[in-house]
């Protein structure tokens, strides 16, 4: 069950890919920082298997995430970028990440949810 959430949309990275893959993002929560590797391999759609369908649907609803309308129904965040997640303790961090222009990558923090 979702205990509380914060929709904290913020641009964390906007640059070329040569620095992104070793980047650590400082997030003001008990867990301190999250590295690129913490979320890059965690597609948002797989989060339902980790936290359950009810919690997943609650996150989708509170953030207003929409799918791309394609046959895979991939969720999108800021700038139409694909969503990913990191789970640290009882916190779920959702990120929008992808190539925005050729060789230009962006990472947004879309929100943070705390599970009971």
C-alpha positions in Angstrom: 0.0 0.0 0.0 1.2 3.5 -0.9 1.9 5.4 2.3 2.7 8.8 0.7 4.1 10.2 -2.5 5.7 13.3 -3.9 5.5 14.2 -7.6 8.8 15.9 -7.8 9.3 16.3 -11.5 12.8 17.7 -12.1 15.4 17.5 -14.8 18.4 15.6 -13.4 20.5 15.3 -16.5 20.6 16.9 -20.0 23.9 16.2 -21.8 25.7 13.8 -24.0 25.9 10.1 -23.0 29.6 10.0 -22.2 29.0 11.2 -18.6 25.6 9.7 -17.9 26.5 6.1 -17.4 28.8 6.8 -14.4 26.5 9.5 -13.0 25.1 9.5 -9.4 22.0 11.6 -8.6 21.6 13.1 -5.2 18.0 12.8 -4.0 17.0 14.4 -0.7 15.7 11.2 1.0 17.1 8.8 3.5 18.7 6.8 0.7 21.0 9.7 -0.3 21.9 9.0 -3.9 20.9 6.8 -6.9 23.2 5.8 -9.7 22.3 5.4 -13.3 22.6 1.6 -12.9 20.0 1.6 -10.1 17.2 2.3 -12.6 18.5 1.8 -16.2 17.6 -1.9 -16.4 14.3 -1.6 -14.6 11.5 -0.9 -17.1 8.5 0.8 -15.4 6.1 -1.9 -16.7 8.0 -4.5 -14.6 7.3 -2.6 -11.4 3.8 -4.3 -11.1 5.6 -7.6 -10.5 7.7 -6.1 -7.7 5.1 -4.1 -5.8 1.8 -5.6 -6.9 -0.9 -4.5 -9.4 -2.8 -2.3 -6.9 0.3 -0.3 -5.9 1.4 0.0 -9.5 -2.0 1.3 -10.6 -1.9 3.8 -7.7 1.4 5.1 -9.0 0.1 5.4 -12.5 -3.0 7.2 -11.4 -1.3 9.7 -9.0 1.3 10.6 -11.5 -1.0 10.6 -14.5 1.3 8.4 -16.6 0.0 7.4 -20.0 1.1 4.7 -22.4 2.5 5.4 -25.8 -0.5 3.7 -27.5 1.7 1.2 -29.2 1.2 -2.6 -29.1 3.6 -2.8 -26.1 1.8 -0.1 -24.1 5.0 1.4 -22.8 4.6 4.2 -20.2 5.9 7.7 -20.9 7.0 10.5 -18.7 8.4 14.0 -19.3 9.3 14.8 -22.9 7.7 11.5 -24.0 10.6 9.6 -22.6 10.2 6.0 -21.4 9.8 5.3 -17.7 12.1 3.4 -15.4 12.2 2.8 -11.7 14.5 2.2 -8.7 13.4 0.6 -5.5 15.4 1.6 -2.4 14.1 0.3 0.9 10.4 1.3 1.0 10.8 4.0 -1.6 10.0 3.7 -5.3 11.7 6.3 -7.6 10.3 6.8 -11.1 12.5 8.2 -13.8 11.9 9.2 -17.4 15.1 8.5 -19.4 16.1 8.4 -23.0 17.8 9.9 -26.0 16.0 13.3 -26.6 18.0 14.3 -29.7 20.9 12.4 -31.4 23.6 12.0 -28.7 21.7 14.1 -26.2 20.2 12.2 -23.2 17.8 13.4 -20.5 16.9 12.0 -17.1 13.9 13.3 -15.2 12.9 12.3 -11.7 9.1 11.9 -12.1 8.2 11.2 -8.5 8.8 9.2 -5.3 6.4 6.9 -3.6 6.8 5.4 -0.2 5.3 1.9 0.5 4.1 0.8 3.9 
